[in-house]
Amino acid sequence: MLKKLLRDIGKMLNGTVIAQLFPLAVLPILSRLYTLNDFADYALFLSICTVASIVFSMRLELAIINAKFKGEISAILYLSGLCLISFATVALFIGVGIITIFDFNFLWLYLFALSSALFLALFNLYQNYLIRYEKYSQAATLVVVRSLLFASTSVGFGYISNRGQVYAFILSYALISLFIFLRMKKNLNSFSWLKIKYVVYKYKKYFIFVTPHATYNMLIMHAPIYILTVFYSSTIVGLYSMTYRLLAAPIGFISLAAHKVIYQRFSQLVIKKDFFACWKLMKKLLILLSLLMACIFSFFIFFGDFLIPWVLGQKWAECYAFLVVLSPWLFIRSITGVFSFAPLLKELQGSALLIEIIYGIIVFSILFVCSFLQLNIFETLRWFSIFGFIIVSGQLVWYCYLIRETYHA
């Protein structure tokens, strides 16, 4: 079972690793084409986009994994489409109104982020659709193509505009979304309000708990971007965003790919009531993931001081200090995120949301207070990383307990 699971994860990871090679390969070019301020703008754009995509889709892509029949999957996709259109429209009017009233100067960024969020949500839906039918190679290919489009157009647009990365993100996801729309249209059953009502009732906890949980989690993950943008210079935000892009983003993609495959496999085991296999698999995966992440982080810590300025340019040399400070938090989060489905298996979405709220209040308060007191940026991030490591470690212990309790029950 473990070998087959690792093969399936490998199919997704092969695509994920290849997909990450393209942006990493052009990063030395991008770091010289764009300024630190440009990277700061892109980081803020991306943080708004990812949060909005969760709200727009209501996390119904996770429901696709649990769906038992094709008709149910079609109803989920139709419901997702209705959610995307409805919430995007509401967000557009509210956001534009607020920005216009208070005369903020990033209206362009907000509008671009909302349009990109639609494409990103559709992309995630289709990926989980492919994973539901165990079409891991196709899911991986989709990631590779999207990444290649983004990497190439980022360089091309960089010679034209300082917003080139934003334009590249929108274009790459828009083209992939057009392909997805045409493919999914052929595979959908006929529209049925009755089936949609059934899906809304069956997955009501996704609206009540899962979506707020995921949205809140994403807000906390991007909290440094929001706080640093307010209290520190755009240079600091640019350095932080480059560090995140250099290490956290690739690691995050690997964790997400593993999460999707493992969640699908654990769901099937729970349906079969094979709880012993769940706990046995959890222990093995935890060891393997810890070793893998330890190797990746060790490489960056030991060689990053020399490699970062050599590859990216001297103006990015301080990224190494950011990397070292953030490593404890990034390391434990990369492992814990893989098993974040555990509360779903036990129908404990409410408890998971409560824990996330407590975690968010603590780390957000630390960031805000340290920034408000105008502490050195590294002191601020060090406290953020330490408390983040402690709390996320507690989450991982809880996830292990849930799987173990399921087996012993």
C-alpha positions in Angstrom: 0.0 0.0 0.0 2.8 2.4 0.9 4.6 1.7 -2.4 1.5 2.4 -4.4 0.8 5.6 -2.5 4.4 6.7 -3.0 4.1 6.0 -6.7 0.9 8.1 -6.9 2.6 10.9 -4.9 5.6 10.5 -7.1 3.5 11.2 -10.2 2.2 14.4 -8.7 5.6 15.3 -7.3 7.3 14.7 -10.6 5.0 17.2 -12.2 5.3 19.5 -9.2 9.1 19.4 -9.1 9.3 20.0 -12.9 6.8 22.8 -12.5 8.9 24.4 -9.8 12.1 24.1 -12.0 10.8 26.6 -14.5 10.2 29.5 -12.1 13.4 28.7 -10.2 15.3 28.6 -13.5 14.2 32.1 -14.5 14.5 33.5 -11.0 18.0 34.8 -11.6 16.6 36.7 -14.6 13.5 38.0 -12.8 15.6 39.1 -9.8 17.5 41.4 -12.2 14.5 42.5 -14.3 12.3 43.5 -11.4 13.1 45.7 -8.4 12.4 44.8 -4.7 9.4 47.1 -4.9 8.0 45.0 -7.9 8.4 41.8 -5.9 6.6 43.5 -3.0 3.6 44.4 -5.2 3.5 40.9 -6.6 3.5 39.4 -3.2 0.6 41.5 -2.1 -1.3 40.7 -5.3 -0.7 37.0 -4.8 -1.8 37.1 -1.1 -5.1 38.7 -2.1 -5.6 36.3 -5.0 -5.1 33.1 -3.0 -7.4 34.2 -0.2 -10.1 35.2 -2.6 -9.9 31.9 -4.5 -10.8 30.0 -1.4 -13.8 32.2 -0.7 -15.0 32.0 -4.3 -14.8 28.2 -4.5 -16.0 27.6 -0.8 -13.4 24.8 -0.7 -15.8 22.5 -2.7 -12.8 21.1 -4.5 -12.3 19.0 -1.3 -15.9 17.7 -1.6 -15.0 16.3 -5.0 -12.6 13.9 -3.4 -15.3 12.5 -1.1 -18.1 12.3 -3.7 -19.2 8.8 -4.5 -21.1 9.2 -7.8 -20.6 11.0 -11.1 -23.9 12.8 -10.7 -22.8 14.1 -7.3 -19.5 15.3 -8.8 -21.3 17.2 -11.5 -23.6 18.8 -9.0 -20.6 19.9 -7.0 -19.0 21.4 -10.1 -22.2 23.3 -11.0 -22.5 24.6 -7.4 -18.8 25.7 -7.5 -19.5 27.6 -10.7 -22.4 29.4 -9.0 -20.3 30.2 -6.0 -17.4 31.5 -8.1 -19.7 33.9 -10.0 -21.7 35.1 -7.0 -18.8 35.7 -4.6 -16.6 37.3 -7.2 -19.4 39.8 -8.1 -20.0 40.7 -4.4 -16.2 41.0 -3.8 -15.9 43.3 -6.8 -18.5 45.8 -5.7 -17.5 45.8 -2.1 -13.8 46.1 -2.8 -14.1 48.8 -5.4 -16.4 50.7 -3.2 -14.1 50.7 -0.2 -11.0 51.5 -2.3 -12.8 54.4 -4.0 -14.2 55.9 -0.8 -10.8 55.7 1.0 -8.8 56.7 -2.1 -6.4 53.8 -1.9 -3.9 53.6 -4.7 -3.9 49.9 -5.4 -7.2 49.5 -7.2 -5.4 48.0 -10.2 -3.9 45.3 -7.9 -7.2 44.4 -6.3 -9.0 44.1 -9.6 -6.3 41.9 -11.1 -6.2 39.8 -8.0 -10.0 39.1 -8.1 -9.9 38.1 -11.8 -6.9 35.8 -11.1 -8.7 34.3 -8.1 -11.5 33.0 -10.4 -9.0 31.3 -12.6 -7.0 29.9 -9.7 -10.2 28.4 -8.1 -11.2 26.8 -11.3 -7.7 25.3 -11.7 -7.9 23.8 -8.2 -11.3 22.3 -8.8 -10.1 20.6 -12.0 -7.0 19.3 -10.3 -9.0 17.6 -7.6 -11.4 16.3 -10.2 -8.5 14.5 -11.9 -7.2 13.2 -8.6 -10.7 11.9 -7.7 -10.4 9.6 -10.7 -6.7 8.9 -10.0 -5.5 10.7 -13.1 -2.3 11.8 -11.4 -0.3 12.1 -14.5 -2.8 14.5 -16.1 -3.0 16.6 -13.0 0.8 16.8 -12.9 1.0 17.8 -16.6 -1.5 20.6 -16.0 0.8 22.0 -13.2 3.8 21.8 -15.5 2.1 23.6 -18.4 0.8 26.3 -16.2 4.3 26.8 -14.6 6.0 26.9 -18.0 3.6 29.6 -19.2 4.1 31.7 -16.1 7.9 31.4 -16.2 8.2 32.3 -19.9 5.7 35.2 -19.8 7.2 36.6 -16.6 10.5 37.1 -18.4 8.8 38.5 -21.5 6.6 40.9 -19.7 9.6 42.0 -17.5 11.1 43.8 -20.5 7.8 45.7 -21.0 6.4 46.5 -17.5 7.3 46.4 -13.8 3.9 44.6 -13.3 5.0 41.8 -15.6 4.8 39.1 -13.0 1.2 40.0 -12.3 0.3 40.0 -16.0 2.1 36.6 -16.4 0.1 35.1 -13.5 -3.2 36.2 -15.0 -2.4 35.1 -18.5 -1.1 31.6 -17.5 -4.1 30.8 -15.4 -6.5 32.3 -17.9 -5.3 30.1 -20.7 -5.3 27.0 -18.5 -8.8 27.9 -17.3 -10.1 28.2 -20.8 -8.8 24.7 -21.5 -10.3 23.4 -18.3 -13.7 24.9 -19.0 -13.8 23.2 -22.4 -12.8 19.8 -21.0 -15.2 19.9 -18.0 -18.1 21.0 -20.1 -18.0 17.7 -22.0 -17.9 15.6 -18.8 -20.7 17.2 -16.9 -24.2 15.7 -16.4 -27.3 17.8 -17.1 -27.9 20.7 -14.6 -30.3 19.7 -11.8 -31.4 22.0 -8.9 -32.5 18.9 -6.9 -28.9 17.5 -7.0 -27.5 20.9 -6.1 -29.8 21.1 -3.1 -28.7 17.6 -2.1 -25.0 18.6 -2.4 -25.6 21.8 -0.4 -27.2 19.8 2.4 -24.6 17.1 2.4 -21.6 19.4 2.4 -23.0 22.2 4.5 -20.1 21.9 6.9 -17.8 23.1 4.1 -19.7 26.4 4.1 -19.9 26.7 7.9 -16.5 25.4 9.0 -14.1 24.4 6.2 -14.2 27.6 4.1 -13.8 30.0 7.1 -11.0 27.7 8.4 -9.2 27.6 5.1 -9.7 31.4 4.5 -8.5 32.2 8.0 -5.5 29.9 7.6 -4.5 31.5 4.4 -4.9 35.0 5.9 -2.6 34.0 8.7 -0.1 32.5 6.3 0.1 35.8 4.4 -0.1 37.9 7.6 3.6 38.9 7.3 2.9 40.4 3.9 -0.1 42.4 5.2 1.7 43.6 8.4 5.1 44.3 6.8 3.4 46.3 4.0 2.0 48.6 6.6 4.9 49.0 9.0 8.0 48.4 7.0 9.5 49.5 3.7 8.7 47.9 0.4 12.4 46.8 0.3 11.7 44.6 3.4 8.5 43.2 1.9 10.4 42.5 -1.3 13.1 40.6 0.5 10.6 38.6 2.5 8.6 37.7 -0.6 11.7 36.6 -2.5 12.7 34.4 0.5 9.2 32.9 0.5 9.3 32.3 -3.2 12.7 30.7 -3.1 11.9 28.2 -0.4 8.4 28.3 1.0 6.6 28.3 -2.3 8.4 25.2 -3.8 8.0 23.4 -0.4 4.4 24.4 -0.3 3.7 22.9 -3.7 5.3 19.6 -2.7 3.2 19.5 0.5 0.0 20.4 -1.4 0.7 17.7 -4.0 1.3 15.1 -1.3 -1.7 16.3 0.7 -4.1 15.8 -2.3 -3.0 12.3 -3.0 -2.8 11.2 0.7 -6.2 12.7 1.5 -7.7 10.8 -1.4 -6.1 7.5 -0.1 -7.1 8.1 3.5 -10.7 8.9 2.5 -10.9 5.6 0.7 -9.5 3.7 3.7 -12.0 5.4 6.1 -14.9 4.4 3.7 -13.6 0.8 3.9 -13.2 1.2 7.7 -9.6 0.1 7.5 -8.5 2.3 10.4 -5.4 0.2 11.2 -4.0 0.9 7.7 -4.6 4.6 8.3 -2.6 4.7 11.4 0.2 2.5 10.0 0.4 4.7 6.9 0.4 7.9 9.0 3.5 6.8 10.9 5.5 5.9 7.9 4.6 9.0 6.0 5.4 11.2 8.9 8.9 9.8 9.1 9.5 10.0 5.3 8.2 13.6 5.1 10.3 14.7 8.1 13.5 13.3 6.5 12.7 14.8 3.1 12.0 18.3 4.5 15.1 18.1 6.8 17.3 17.5 3.8 15.8 20.4 1.8 16.1 22.9 4.7 19.6 21.7 5.7 20.8 22.4 2.1 19.5 25.9 2.1 20.8 26.7 5.6 24.3 25.4 4.9 24.8 26.7 1.3 22.3 29.6 1.1 24.7 32.2 2.3 26.9 31.7 -0.7 24.3 30.6 -3.3 21.6 33.3 -2.9 23.8 36.4 -3.8 25.6 34.4 -6.5 22.4 33.3 -8.2 20.0 36.2 -7.6 22.4 39.1 -7.3 24.0 41.0 -4.4 20.9 43.1 -3.7 19.1 39.9 -2.5 21.9 38.7 -0.2 19.8 39.5 2.9 17.3 36.8 1.9 19.6 34.3 3.6 19.0 36.0 7.0 15.2 35.9 6.4 15.5 32.2 5.4 17.3 31.2 8.6 14.9 33.1 10.9 11.8 31.6 9.2 13.1 28.1 8.8 11.5 26.6 12.0 8.0 27.8 11.1 8.3 26.8 7.4 9.7 23.4 8.3 7.0 22.3 10.6 4.2 23.9 8.5 5.4 22.0 5.4 4.9 18.7 7.3 1.7 19.5 9.2 -0.1 20.8 6.1 0.1 17.4 4.5 -2.1 15.9 7.2 -4.5 18.8 7.7 -7.4 16.6 6.4 -7.4 14.7 9.7 -10.3 16.8 11.2 -12.4 16.2 8.1 -12.1 12.5 8.5 -13.4 12.8 12.1 -16.0 15.5 11.3 -14.2 17.9 13.7 -14.1 20.9 11.4 -15.4 23.1 14.2 -12.5 22.2 16.5 -10.0 22.7 13.8 -11.4 26.1 13.1 -11.2 27.0 16.8 -7.5 26.0 17.0 -6.7 27.9 13.9 -8.4 31.0 15.3 -6.3 30.8 18.5 -3.2 30.3 16.4 -4.0 33.2 14.2 -4.7 35.6 17.1 -1.4 34.8 18.7 0.9 35.1 15.6 -1.0 38.1 14.3 -0.7 39.8 17.6 3.0 39.1 17.8 3.6 40.5 14.3 1.5 43.5 15.0 3.0 44.4 18.4 6.6 43.8 17.3 6.0 45.9 14.1 4.2 48.6 16.0 7.1 48.9 18.5 9.4 49.2 15.5 11.6 46.3 16.4 14.2 45.1 14.0 12.6 43.1 11.2 14.6 40.0 12.1 13.5 40.2 15.8 9.9 40.5 14.6 10.1 37.5 12.3 12.1 35.5 14.9 9.3 35.8 17.4 6.7 35.0 14.7 8.7 31.9 13.7 9.2 30.6 17.2 5.5 30.9 18.2 4.4 29.6 14.8 6.6 26.5 15.2 5.3 25.8 18.7 1.6 26.1 17.8 1.8 24.3 14.4 3.7 21.4 16.2 0.7 21.1 18.5 -1.5 20.9 15.5 0.6 18.1 14.1 0.4 16.2 17.4 -3.4 16.6 17.3 -3.7 15.3 13.8 -1.6 12.2 14.8 -3.9 11.7 17.8 -7.0 11.9 15.6 -5.7 9.2 13.3 -4.5 7.0 16.2 -7.8 7.4 18.1 -9.7 6.4 14.9 -7.7 3.1 14.9 -8.1 2.4 18.6 -11.8 3.2 18.5 
